[in-house]
Amino acid sequence: MGMAVGNDGDEDEVNSTINTTPLVDVMLVLLIIFLITTPVITDVVKLKLPAERNQVYKTKPENITISV
């Protein structure tokens, strides 16, 4: 499963596997902290964005220059 309890008398064998349980625990704690603090941060900052304006620019024939 997750943990090697005994090594049957072979004291010289080295366990070279990485224990990922602390890494997963830290990532879960960071995820929970991020999920809790994100709504608090977004409610504090108030932004006044500029109004959207769509203006159609028509090209007049006297403004077109063709050169060869």
JONORPE-V735957 format. One record per pair of residues at least 6 apart in sequence whose C-alpha atoms are under 7 Angstrom apart, sorted by the first residue. I is the first residue (numbers start at 1). J is the second residue. D is the distance in whole Angstrom. If there is no record, write none. Layout:
BEGIN
I&J&D / I&J&D
END
This chain:
BEGIN
none
END
